[in-house]
């Protein structure tokens, strides 16, 4: 494990960080064979709220992409009227699936939980009953009309598993509905689904992925990459086990449904979304038996802190404290495929700027897996506050307010993901920890140069005093994605 101070100087740490770019030693120049825009969780319930999606497509048009991935959650409430907005915006930017320079752009869309389950989320019988018997009300829901609506809106047949090919590269697209169907047929479902045409149509839909790989799996083998898209993260890949271990992270992965197949394909690059976690988190790309990428979320990151337990990610954050900005970031990626490497550019559409260095990895994957979790954790530079950093402590009658600067590449050689804040106090002759919090800086979801506002954390002074603690001490440590913590600054 490497610390910044171990290098002796900030300049040397910066040089080391630059040297860690995995492709610089062996990437050869060559033409880009394929360009794909990558989005997820665009959630467009109204035309007014679709502007981030429109901006993303316009940026992809400028990049002359060959296709656009949307890894699920096209809408929010699972309504047909929401789904109609997606092709309406698409046709504004890519009329007849055509870029402004005349090139073709392929739709690489799959459904997510909000497209399917979203219709039930706000119904009083959810989650006990996922399917209402009110046939008239069901006419407005996408889930009950998916084949007809999908073909009408996107001019292609709805299939649980679909394969598309662009410039000789295959894309395997897996719809969310297969996951819901598996829930119905699993032991969690307490009663046999009714014998109706609708239920019979989905009763075995969860087997479609099994059937696909049994029939077409051999066609995907080889060194040429193929791309797999679904809404859930493949189990055991991005953010595993960090999010999956969280009580709120129960729905973040697919319970192994795809991983059991994808692990047999080192030439697979999988894209998924659903968790709305910031791409500033280095765990958003994973390499193991295959490569898995979190596509993050275009409309914002409301779950980025909630799932991971950050105490400043909720609506009731003290107004004197820093609240994580989950609304401003509207993010996506541009994938460029070369003969010898794949490059992923992370882009933020609100300010139209890149989010840090590109992710680059050699191809074929046998040449190296620079984004393997264990290797990255070992070579990580532990974030440290710059020498002389002080923890500012301000007290009022009711509050204790702590304030400290953000840790960034420009001032520390590496950017901190978040911060651990510990309050401890003395009871009689021993000291114990009173409270431990993890907090994001306000703009961790944006480009680093925007993440300059000091972090403020507020404690209830009267509560601490009422519990009888003496000599209360506060410690703050910068943290990275791998569990490393820098030295504490104290007050």
C-alpha positions as CSV (number, residue, x, y, z in Angstrom):
1,X,0.0,0.0,0.0
2,X,1.4,3.4,-1.0
3,X,1.0,6.7,0.8
4,X,1.6,10.1,-0.6
5,X,4.2,10.9,1.9
6,X,6.1,7.8,0.9
7,X,7.1,9.4,-2.3
8,X,8.7,12.4,-0.6
9,X,7.0,15.1,-2.6
10,X,3.7,16.0,-4.3
11,X,5.4,16.2,-7.7
12,X,6.7,12.7,-7.5
13,X,3.3,11.4,-6.4
14,X,1.8,13.1,-9.4
15,X,4.3,11.5,-11.7
16,X,3.6,8.1,-10.2
17,X,-0.1,8.6,-10.7
18,X,0.5,9.4,-14.3
19,X,2.7,6.4,-14.7
20,X,-0.2,4.2,-13.5
21,X,-2.2,4.8,-16.6
22,X,-2.4,1.2,-17.7
23,X,-2.0,1.6,-21.5
24,X,0.9,4.0,-21.9
25,X,3.5,1.3,-22.0
26,X,2.1,-0.7,-24.9
27,X,-0.9,1.0,-26.6
28,X,-0.2,1.4,-30.3
29,X,-1.8,4.1,-32.4
30,X,-4.6,2.9,-34.8
31,X,-8.0,3.8,-36.1
32,X,-11.0,3.8,-33.9
33,X,-13.2,0.9,-35.2
34,X,-16.4,1.7,-33.2
35,X,-17.8,4.6,-31.2
36,X,-20.7,4.0,-28.8
37,X,-22.4,6.5,-26.5
38,X,-23.3,5.0,-23.1
39,X,-26.1,6.1,-20.8
40,X,-28.3,4.6,-18.1
41,X,-31.2,5.6,-15.9
42,X,-32.2,8.6,-18.1
43,X,-35.7,8.7,-16.3
44,X,-37.6,11.0,-18.6
45,X,-41.2,11.3,-17.1
46,X,-41.9,14.6,-19.0
47,X,-40.5,16.5,-22.0
48,X,-39.4,19.3,-19.6
49,X,-37.3,16.9,-17.6
50,X,-35.7,15.3,-20.7
51,X,-33.2,18.1,-21.3
52,X,-30.2,16.1,-19.9
53,X,-31.0,13.2,-22.3
54,X,-31.3,15.7,-25.2
55,X,-27.9,17.2,-24.3
56,X,-26.3,13.8,-24.1
57,X,-27.5,12.8,-27.5
58,X,-26.3,16.0,-29.0
59,X,-22.9,15.4,-27.6
60,X,-22.9,11.9,-28.9
61,X,-23.8,13.3,-32.3
62,X,-20.8,15.6,-32.3
63,X,-18.6,12.5,-31.4
64,X,-20.1,10.7,-34.5
65,X,-21.1,7.6,-32.5
66,X,-22.3,4.4,-34.3
67,X,-24.8,3.6,-31.6
68,X,-26.1,4.6,-28.1
69,X,-26.6,2.3,-25.2
70,X,-29.3,3.0,-22.6
71,X,-28.9,0.4,-19.9
72,X,-32.4,0.6,-18.6
73,X,-34.8,3.0,-16.8
74,X,-36.0,4.9,-19.8
75,X,-38.9,6.3,-17.8
76,X,-39.9,6.6,-14.1
77,X,-43.4,5.4,-13.4
78,X,-43.6,2.7,-16.1
79,X,-46.2,4.6,-18.2
80,X,-46.5,4.4,-21.9
81,X,-46.7,8.2,-22.1
82,X,-43.2,8.4,-20.6
83,X,-41.8,5.9,-23.0
84,X,-43.0,8.0,-25.9
85,X,-40.7,10.8,-24.8
86,X,-37.6,8.7,-25.5
87,X,-38.1,8.2,-29.3
88,X,-39.4,11.8,-29.5
89,X,-36.1,13.2,-28.2
90,X,-34.1,10.6,-30.2
91,X,-35.8,11.7,-33.4
92,X,-35.0,15.3,-32.7
93,X,-31.3,14.5,-32.6
94,X,-31.1,11.4,-34.8
95,X,-34.0,11.6,-37.4
96,X,-34.4,8.2,-39.0
97,X,-31.5,7.0,-36.8
98,X,-29.2,9.3,-38.7
99,X,-26.4,11.6,-37.3
100,X,-26.0,15.2,-38.5
101,X,-23.1,14.0,-40.8
102,X,-25.4,11.4,-42.4
103,X,-24.0,8.3,-40.5
104,X,-26.3,5.7,-39.0
105,X,-26.8,5.5,-35.3
106,X,-28.2,2.2,-33.8
107,X,-30.5,2.2,-30.7
108,X,-29.1,-0.2,-28.1
109,X,-31.8,0.2,-25.4
110,X,-33.0,-2.2,-22.7
111,X,-35.6,-1.7,-20.0
112,X,-35.0,-1.3,-16.3
113,X,-37.0,-1.7,-13.1
114,X,-38.8,1.7,-13.4
115,X,-40.0,0.8,-16.9
116,X,-41.5,-2.4,-15.6
117,X,-42.0,-2.2,-11.8
118,X,-42.4,1.5,-11.8
119,X,-46.1,1.2,-12.5
120,X,-46.6,-0.6,-9.2
121,X,-44.3,1.4,-7.0
122,X,-47.0,3.9,-6.1
123,X,-49.9,1.6,-5.9
124,X,-51.3,0.7,-2.4
125,X,-51.0,-3.0,-3.0
126,X,-47.3,-3.0,-3.8
127,X,-45.2,-5.0,-3.0
128,X,-47.6,-7.7,-2.0
129,X,-49.4,-7.6,-5.3
130,X,-47.3,-6.6,-8.4
131,X,-50.0,-7.0,-10.9
132,X,-53.3,-5.2,-10.6
133,X,-56.5,-6.8,-11.7
134,X,-57.9,-3.4,-13.0
135,X,-57.6,-4.0,-16.7
136,X,-58.7,-0.5,-17.6
137,X,-55.9,1.1,-15.5
138,X,-53.4,-1.4,-16.9
139,X,-53.8,0.0,-20.4
140,X,-51.5,2.9,-19.5
141,X,-48.7,0.7,-18.2
142,X,-45.8,-0.3,-20.5
143,X,-45.4,-3.7,-18.8
144,X,-48.8,-5.0,-20.0
145,X,-48.3,-3.7,-23.5
146,X,-44.6,-4.0,-24.0
147,X,-44.5,-5.9,-27.3
148,X,-46.9,-3.6,-29.1
149,X,-45.5,-0.4,-27.6
150,X,-41.8,-1.3,-28.1
151,X,-42.4,-2.0,-31.8
152,X,-44.5,1.2,-32.2
153,X,-42.0,3.4,-30.6
154,X,-38.6,1.9,-31.5
155,X,-39.6,0.2,-34.8
156,X,-38.2,-3.1,-33.8
157,X,-39.5,-6.3,-32.3
158,X,-39.5,-6.6,-28.5
159,X,-37.4,-9.6,-27.4
160,X,-36.3,-10.5,-23.9
161,X,-32.8,-11.2,-25.4
162,X,-31.8,-9.4,-28.6
163,X,-28.6,-9.4,-30.5
164,X,-27.6,-6.5,-32.7
165,X,-24.4,-6.1,-34.8
166,X,-22.6,-2.8,-35.6
167,X,-19.5,-2.8,-37.8
168,X,-19.0,-6.5,-37.0
169,X,-19.3,-6.1,-33.2
170,X,-22.1,-7.9,-31.5
171,X,-24.3,-6.4,-28.7
172,X,-26.4,-8.7,-26.5
173,X,-29.3,-6.8,-25.0
174,X,-31.2,-8.3,-22.0
175,X,-34.5,-6.7,-20.9
176,X,-35.4,-6.2,-17.3
177,X,-38.6,-8.1,-17.6
178,X,-36.8,-11.4,-17.4
179,X,-35.8,-10.5,-13.8
180,X,-39.4,-9.8,-12.8
181,X,-40.6,-13.0,-14.3
182,X,-38.0,-14.9,-12.3
183,X,-39.2,-13.3,-9.1
184,X,-42.7,-14.5,-9.9
185,X,-41.5,-18.1,-10.4
186,X,-39.0,-18.1,-7.5
187,X,-39.7,-19.3,-4.0
188,X,-40.2,-15.7,-2.9
189,X,-43.5,-15.7,-4.7
190,X,-46.0,-17.1,-2.2
191,X,-48.6,-18.3,-4.7
192,X,-48.8,-19.7,-8.2
193,X,-49.4,-17.0,-10.8
194,X,-53.0,-17.1,-12.2
195,X,-53.6,-19.2,-15.3
196,X,-54.2,-16.2,-17.6
197,X,-52.7,-15.4,-21.1
198,X,-50.6,-12.6,-19.5
199,X,-49.1,-14.7,-16.8
200,X,-48.5,-17.6,-19.0
201,X,-46.6,-15.4,-21.4
202,X,-44.1,-14.5,-18.7
203,X,-44.1,-17.6,-16.7
204,X,-40.9,-18.9,-18.2
205,X,-39.5,-15.7,-19.5
206,X,-36.6,-15.9,-17.0
207,X,-35.3,-18.9,-19.0
208,X,-34.7,-16.8,-22.1
209,X,-31.1,-15.9,-21.2
210,X,-30.3,-19.6,-20.5
211,X,-31.8,-20.5,-23.8
212,X,-29.8,-17.8,-25.6
213,X,-26.4,-18.9,-24.3
214,X,-27.2,-22.5,-24.9
215,X,-28.1,-21.8,-28.5
216,X,-25.8,-18.9,-29.4
217,X,-23.0,-19.0,-26.8
218,X,-20.4,-20.4,-29.1
219,X,-21.0,-17.6,-31.6
220,X,-19.7,-15.1,-29.1
221,X,-16.3,-16.8,-28.3
222,X,-13.0,-15.4,-29.6
223,X,-10.7,-12.4,-29.1
224,X,-13.0,-9.9,-30.7
225,X,-15.0,-8.1,-28.0
226,X,-18.7,-8.3,-27.7
227,X,-20.8,-6.1,-25.5
228,X,-23.5,-7.1,-23.1
229,X,-26.2,-4.7,-21.8
230,X,-28.6,-5.1,-18.9
231,X,-29.9,-2.9,-16.1
232,X,-28.7,-4.8,-13.0
233,X,-25.0,-5.1,-12.4
234,X,-23.8,-8.6,-13.0
235,X,-23.3,-10.1,-9.6
236,X,-19.7,-10.0,-8.3
237,X,-18.5,-7.3,-10.6
238,X,-18.8,-3.5,-10.2
239,X,-19.2,-2.3,-6.6
240,X,-19.0,-5.9,-5.3
241,X,-19.1,-6.5,-2.4
242,X,-19.2,-2.9,-1.2
243,X,-22.8,-2.0,-2.3
244,X,-24.1,-5.5,-2.2
245,X,-23.3,-5.8,1.5
246,X,-25.4,-2.7,2.3
247,X,-28.9,-3.3,3.6
248,X,-30.1,-0.7,1.1
249,X,-28.2,-2.4,-1.8
250,X,-30.4,-5.5,-2.0
251,X,-31.5,-4.8,-5.6
252,X,-28.2,-3.7,-7.1
253,X,-27.1,-6.9,-8.8
254,X,-28.7,-9.8,-10.8
255,X,-28.1,-12.6,-8.3
256,X,-25.7,-14.2,-10.8
257,X,-28.1,-14.6,-13.6
258,X,-25.7,-13.2,-16.2
259,X,-22.4,-13.7,-14.4
260,X,-22.6,-17.5,-14.6
261,X,-22.4,-17.1,-18.4
262,X,-20.3,-14.0,-18.9
263,X,-17.4,-15.4,-16.7
264,X,-16.8,-17.8,-19.6
265,X,-16.1,-14.9,-22.1
266,X,-13.0,-12.9,-21.4
267,X,-13.9,-11.0,-24.6
268,X,-17.1,-9.6,-23.0
269,X,-17.5,-6.0,-21.9
270,X,-20.8,-5.6,-19.9
271,X,-22.6,-2.3,-19.3
272,X,-25.2,-1.9,-16.5
273,X,-26.7,0.9,-14.3
274,X,-29.4,1.0,-11.7
275,X,-27.3,2.1,-8.7
276,X,-26.8,5.8,-9.6
277,X,-23.3,5.8,-8.1
278,X,-20.8,8.5,-9.0
279,X,-18.1,7.6,-11.6
280,X,-15.6,9.3,-9.3
281,X,-15.8,6.0,-7.4
282,X,-13.0,3.9,-8.9
283,X,-15.0,0.7,-8.4
284,X,-17.3,1.8,-11.3
285,X,-15.1,-0.3,-13.6
286,X,-14.2,-3.9,-12.8
287,X,-12.1,-6.6,-14.6
288,X,-12.0,-10.2,-13.7
289,X,-13.0,-13.1,-16.0
290,X,-14.6,-10.4,-18.2
291,X,-14.9,-6.6,-18.0
292,X,-17.9,-4.8,-16.3
293,X,-18.7,-1.1,-16.4
294,X,-21.2,0.9,-14.4
295,X,-22.9,3.4,-16.8
296,X,-23.9,5.6,-13.9
297,X,-27.0,7.8,-14.4
298,X,-27.8,10.7,-16.7
299,X,-30.4,12.6,-14.6
300,X,-28.5,12.6,-11.3
301,X,-27.1,10.5,-8.5
302,X,-29.7,10.3,-5.7
303,X,-28.7,6.9,-4.5
304,X,-24.9,7.4,-4.6
305,X,-24.8,8.2,-0.9
306,X,-28.0,6.7,0.3
307,X,-27.0,3.1,-0.6
308,X,-23.5,3.5,0.8
309,X,-24.6,5.1,4.1
310,X,-23.1,8.6,3.6
311,X,-24.7,10.7,6.3
312,X,-24.9,13.9,4.1
313,X,-26.9,12.3,1.3
314,X,-30.3,12.7,2.8
315,X,-32.9,15.5,2.6
316,X,-32.7,16.2,6.3
317,X,-29.0,17.2,6.3
318,X,-28.4,20.1,8.7
319,X,-28.5,23.4,6.6
320,X,-25.2,24.4,8.1
321,X,-23.6,21.2,6.9
322,X,-22.5,20.1,3.4
323,X,-25.1,18.2,1.5
324,X,-23.9,16.0,-1.3
325,X,-25.1,17.4,-4.7
326,X,-26.9,14.5,-6.3
327,X,-28.9,16.7,-8.8
328,X,-26.3,18.5,-10.9
329,X,-24.3,15.6,-12.3
330,X,-25.7,14.2,-15.5
331,X,-23.2,11.7,-16.7
332,X,-22.5,9.2,-19.4
333,X,-19.6,7.7,-21.4
334,X,-18.1,7.5,-24.9
335,X,-16.6,4.1,-25.7
336,X,-14.0,4.0,-28.5
337,X,-12.9,0.5,-29.7
338,X,-9.5,0.0,-31.3
339,X,-7.8,-3.1,-32.4
340,X,-5.5,-3.2,-29.4
341,X,-7.5,-1.3,-26.7
342,X,-10.8,0.0,-25.5
343,X,-11.1,3.6,-24.2
344,X,-14.0,4.9,-22.1
345,X,-14.3,8.6,-21.7
346,X,-16.4,9.8,-18.8
347,X,-18.4,12.9,-19.5
348,X,-20.7,15.2,-17.5
349,X,-23.4,17.0,-19.5
350,X,-24.4,19.8,-17.2
351,X,-21.1,21.6,-17.7
352,X,-20.1,19.6,-20.8
353,X,-16.8,18.5,-19.5
354,X,-14.9,15.2,-18.9
355,X,-14.8,13.6,-15.5
356,X,-11.1,12.8,-14.9
357,X,-8.8,10.6,-16.9
358,X,-10.2,8.1,-19.4
359,X,-10.5,4.4,-18.5
360,X,-8.2,2.5,-20.9
361,X,-7.5,-1.2,-21.1
362,X,-5.6,-3.4,-23.6
363,X,-7.3,-5.8,-25.9
364,X,-7.5,-8.7,-25.9
365,X,-7.9,-8.9,-22.1
366,X,-5.2,-11.5,-22.0
367,X,-2.7,-8.7,-22.4
368,X,-3.6,-7.4,-19.0
369,X,-6.4,-6.4,-16.6
370,X,-5.4,-3.0,-15.2
371,X,-8.8,-2.5,-13.6
372,X,-8.8,-5.6,-11.5
373,X,-9.8,-4.6,-8.0
374,X,-7.1,-6.3,-6.0
375,X,-4.3,-4.9,-8.1
376,X,-5.7,-1.4,-8.0
377,X,-6.1,-1.5,-4.2
378,X,-2.4,-2.5,-3.8
379,X,-1.1,0.2,-6.0
380,X,-3.4,2.9,-4.8
381,X,-2.0,6.2,-3.4
382,X,-3.6,6.7,0.0
383,X,-5.3,10.1,0.1
384,X,-3.8,12.5,2.7
385,X,-4.6,16.0,3.7
386,X,-1.8,18.4,2.7
387,X,0.8,19.2,5.3
388,X,-0.4,21.8,7.7
389,X,-4.1,21.3,7.1
390,X,-6.2,22.3,10.1
391,X,-9.6,21.0,11.1
392,X,-11.7,24.1,11.9
393,X,-14.1,23.8,14.8
394,X,-16.9,26.4,15.5
395,X,-19.4,26.2,18.3
396,X,-22.8,27.8,18.9
397,X,-25.2,27.1,21.7
398,X,-26.7,24.2,19.9
399,X,-24.1,23.0,17.3
400,X,-20.5,22.0,16.8
401,X,-19.5,22.7,13.2
402,X,-16.4,21.1,11.6
403,X,-14.9,22.4,8.4
404,X,-12.1,20.9,6.3
405,X,-10.8,21.2,2.7
406,X,-11.3,18.6,0.0
407,X,-8.4,16.3,-1.0
408,X,-7.7,16.6,-4.7
409,X,-5.0,15.6,-7.1
410,X,-3.8,19.2,-7.4
411,X,-3.2,19.5,-3.6
412,X,-2.5,15.9,-2.6
413,X,-1.6,13.8,-5.6
414,X,-4.9,11.9,-5.5
415,X,-8.6,12.7,-5.1
416,X,-10.4,11.4,-2.0
417,X,-13.7,9.6,-2.5
418,X,-15.1,10.6,0.9
419,X,-14.2,11.3,4.5
420,X,-14.5,9.5,7.8
421,X,-15.5,11.8,10.7
422,X,-15.3,10.4,14.2
423,X,-16.4,12.0,17.5
424,X,-15.0,10.6,20.7
425,X,-15.2,11.6,24.3
426,X,-14.1,10.7,27.8
427,X,-16.4,8.9,30.3
428,X,-14.7,8.7,33.7
429,X,-11.2,7.3,33.0
430,X,-11.7,5.9,29.5
431,X,-12.3,7.4,26.0
432,X,-14.9,5.9,23.6
433,X,-16.1,6.5,20.1
434,X,-19.4,8.4,20.2
435,X,-20.3,8.6,16.6
436,X,-18.7,7.8,13.2
437,X,-19.9,9.3,9.9
438,X,-18.9,8.9,6.3
439,X,-19.5,12.0,4.1
440,X,-19.0,13.0,0.5
441,X,-17.8,16.4,-0.5
442,X,-20.5,18.4,-2.2
443,X,-19.3,18.0,-5.8
444,X,-17.7,14.6,-5.8
445,X,-20.0,13.7,-8.7
446,X,-18.5,16.5,-10.9
447,X,-15.1,17.2,-12.4
448,X,-12.4,17.6,-9.7
449,X,-11.8,21.3,-10.4
450,X,-15.4,22.0,-9.2
451,X,-14.9,20.0,-6.0
452,X,-13.3,22.9,-4.0
453,X,-15.9,23.9,-1.5
454,X,-14.8,23.0,2.1
455,X,-16.8,20.1,3.7
456,X,-18.9,21.1,6.7
457,X,-20.1,18.5,9.2
458,X,-22.5,19.4,12.0
459,X,-23.0,17.7,15.4
460,X,-25.7,18.3,18.0
461,X,-23.8,19.9,20.9
462,X,-26.6,19.6,23.4
463,X,-27.0,15.9,22.6
464,X,-23.3,15.3,23.2
465,X,-23.3,17.2,26.4
466,X,-26.5,15.5,27.7
467,X,-24.8,12.1,27.3
468,X,-22.1,13.2,29.7
469,X,-19.0,13.1,27.5
470,X,-15.9,15.2,28.5
471,X,-13.0,16.3,26.3
472,X,-14.8,15.7,23.1
473,X,-12.4,15.2,20.2
474,X,-13.1,15.1,16.5
475,X,-11.0,13.4,13.9
476,X,-11.3,13.5,10.1
477,X,-9.6,11.1,7.6
478,X,-9.8,11.2,3.8
479,X,-10.7,7.8,2.3
480,X,-10.4,6.1,-1.1
481,X,-12.6,3.5,-2.8
482,X,-10.5,0.6,-1.5
483,X,-10.8,1.0,2.3
484,X,-7.6,3.1,2.7
485,X,-7.7,6.0,5.1
486,X,-5.2,8.8,5.4
487,X,-3.9,10.3,8.6
488,X,-6.4,12.2,10.7
489,X,-6.6,15.9,11.3
490,X,-8.1,16.6,14.7
491,X,-9.9,19.3,16.7
